Amino acid sequence: MAPKFDPKDPAVAALIESFQSIGLSSAKATEAARNAKNAAALKSLIDEHSLADKGLDEKQGVLLSYFAVQGSKLGDLERRYVVDAIVDGRLKSNEQVSAAIKYLTAHPVPINDSEFNSECGVGVNLSPEEVYALVSDYVSSASVEGWSALSSVLGNIKSTNPLRWASTLEIKNSVERVFNETWGPKEASKPKAKESKVPAAQTKSEPAPISEKSVFEEGWLSKLHKPGENPQIHPRLRDAHLAATKGQVFTRFPPEPNGYLHIGHSKAIFVNFGYAAHHGGHCYLRYDDTNPEAEEARYFESILEMIRWLGYEPYRITYSSDYFQELYDLAIELIRRDKAYICHCTGKEINDHRGGKDHHARTACVHRSRPISESLAEFEGMKDGKYRPGEAILRMKQDLEDGNPQMWDLIAYRVLDAPHHRTGSKWRIYPTYDFTHCLVDSFENISHSLCTVEFITARQSYDWLCDALEVYKPRQSEYGRLNLQGTVMSKRKILKLVKGGHVLDWDDPRLYTLIALRRRGVPPAAIISFVGGLGVSTAPSTTETARFDQSIRQYLENNAPRLLMVLRPLKVTLENVPEDYVLMVDKPLHPKVSELGKTTIPFTRTIYIDEEDFRIQDSKDYFRLAPGKTVGLFQGPHAITCTSYKTDPATGKVTELVCRLEDGSTGSAPPKPKAYIQWVAEHKPSGSPVVIDEVRIFHTLFNADNPAGLDDYLQDLNPDSLEVIKGGMVEVGFWPLAKKLSDEAWKEAKERTSKALTDDLTSAPDDAPKLTAEQLVGNECIRFQGLRVAYFALDKEAHLASLKGPDADLGRKAGDKIILNRIVSLKEDSKKNAA
């Protein structure tokens, strides 16, 4: 067995070193060593097949790690066959390795090489053009009837040969391209009958439709009851409810305003607002403000801002505190019905009555049988300040013999010595969640009280209280919550990170609070698409952050404009070009999406390339620039050949390249380049290049997959989670693009806010956070792909004065600061789950 994971243990260090010998990065090797069983399987594979000296790369190391566990049941000869196929490069993906395991399980030695190669896609390397051609053939030959068949096509086409070996993203892009060319844009092709089921006023800032067969029409959500089908203790309650709602769906999103929302809340927002909108109903935003000790104004404001940023508008903005008087009156009624009593037990005594740690027989509180009149008087005394916190509570008289702890006389009211943000010092007693939630659901005629599965045991007490008071009883239904690997979402844990200076603040882009994701530049529609793509069921979903990042990439692929960019500039002088030479080059902002427009950039004698695109020592497998070598300039007029270079005498670092522009002026045919690289030109009259003050690259904040489960998660922090690059450059097309994106965002925000403010369906108390256009627009709306680099967005600390002026005044002004955040890389980084 592998040693128990302890970074200080020499045996563990040796194990990590062994895993690095097969190409795994330090982070991946460390992660592989954490699971003792899997680590033992991989170490055995390395030793049995002498893999340490094979000169393997990281991709091969990852495949071997996968095979060590998944292929453990194969025989020795079959295992050697697969190892050899990975080492010699025949098997290049997890899909191929999985196919190999499946094939060899059914066909042990002797192995038919030709049949194995065919079954496992050996030698299949499809170009994007070939993928598109195969997809076109499939769609034209299948019975496809438009965009409604997209999901089934994507599901079926991946299982066909040879497309089963192609990149999933390449297949998705090709399928969408074929559909777009065949049936026109997706929005235009939607049947009119379906339009009412999509949230109104869809704009770029609002959620896109999730799938052709909506998540609300299949699975768990499709099986929910219809309004009025939730049983009532009296038929009149059902009739009154339907008369008030006219049979429409009513849901609510009821956050506690004691912290910032995180990625898990996006699922709750999607489920509650989305389900109501899909059925033509309404969703309340209800602040559950029954604990004044933990509530702050900034949380109220941020919650509304995040809901609107994700694309939803509340039907009503309400507070649990709106109903404090009604709740108090019902508490008195509950006492009068002998279903509640005042208790003076301590927390320790209550726990002991409930069976304590050793789960002994439950016993009733000595106050449980006190007279009704006495409890009524004591409850009034609680309200009037007779008791200090902890000296008296109102408990519901439920069923101590029931096996559900939620029926063991829950607390309904307690004394709190804290002023309330809305009611001030009017109340000294406050209702608990267990008392408040179901009753406010009842007051607001909620048809579907949708919550996560940790509240499933609370459903019994929810129903009990409504029936005990003989009020309308909504139906509570529970779905699985969303969790992400590799991060923490506990407010307490994040607060510790903030106060300890381990992150910038609650909106640090390495966190997964919604304000952090917004600041990083993640589009809200990408979040909604991710959540919808996971589906909704009763099972909790724990998803890798890498999958979330891939969803962001897929969304940005066809939505983000593209600009030429170099992160670490290296000067290039074109020796055969006049000093005053300038050629204005027109280029599209996206090669496949003409609607995004185009821009014009200069090409001059002096350009800059990324220093990573040049090396002094050339090699056969290196295709970028080197002395005597030719490369193409992406979207540039001609290729260039490096004729010489200059270095810093003190450090030996290359400081400048001298190159020849292969424009045919020498009379001989220029060499054909094997690669194309990014560049930006120096041209002061046009303001080129645009120098970036800071580019911030965010990597995973923690090393472990489950830092929240560690005893000391602060010890698992990745010291290299933030990388700052200064002096990067982007093409001058940045300015008109930034202006355009900013103007479009403001226009949409103002139109949407104006509609919400004038819509009869939207109202809020005078002291509620106001709906403003500013809630919907921030610097992050300026996002683009640095061509072949990554996706970036403007950070909130950046300042671009010219965005507020006329188009003719674009360019850098005094006091401007350009700070870019990397939203996500173009593909998964070697650093695990990097953003």
Buried (B, 14 or more C-beta within 10 A) or exposed (E): EBBEBEEEEEEBBEBBEBBBBBBBBBBBBBBBBBBBEBBBBBBEBBEEBEBBEBEBEBBBBBBBBBBBBBBBEBEEEBBBBBBEBBBEEBBBBEBBBBBBBEBBEEBEEEBEEEEBBBBBBBEBEBEEEBBBEBBBEBBEEEEBEBBBBBEEBBEEBBEEEBBBBBBEEBBBBBBBBBBBEBBEEBEEBBEEEBEEBBBEBBBBBBBBBBBBBBBBEBEBBEEBEEBEEBEBBEEEBBEBBBEEBEEBBBBBBBBBBBBBBBBBBBBBBBBBBBBBBBBEBBBBBBBBBBBBEEBEEEBBBBBBBBBBBBBBBBBBBBBBBBBBEEBBEBBBBBBEEEBBBBBBBEEEEBEBBBBEEEEEEBEEBEBBEBEBEEBBEBBEEBBEEBBEBEEBBBBBBBEBEBEBEBBBBBBBBBBBEBBBBBBEEEBBBBBBBBBBBBBBBBBBBBBBBBBBBEBBBBBBBBBBBBBBBBBBBBBBBBBBBBBBBBBBBEBEBBEBBBEEEBBBBBBBBBBBBBBBBBBBBBBBBBBBBBBBEBBBEEEEBEBBBBBBBBBBBBBBBBBBBBBBBBBBBBBBBBEBBEEEBBEEBEBBBBEEBEEBBEBEBBBBBBBBBBBEBBBEEBEEEEBBBBBEBBBBBBBBEBBBBBBEBEEEEEEEEBEBBBBBBBBEEEEEEBEEBEBBBBBBBBBEEBBBBBBBBBBBBBBBBBBBBBBBEBEEBEEBBBEEBBEEBEEBBBBBBBBBBBBBBBBBBBEBBBEBBEEBEEEEEBEBEEEBBBBBBEBBBBBBBBBBBBBBBBBBBBBBBBBBEBBEEEEEEBBBEEEBEBBBBBBBBBEBBBBBBBB
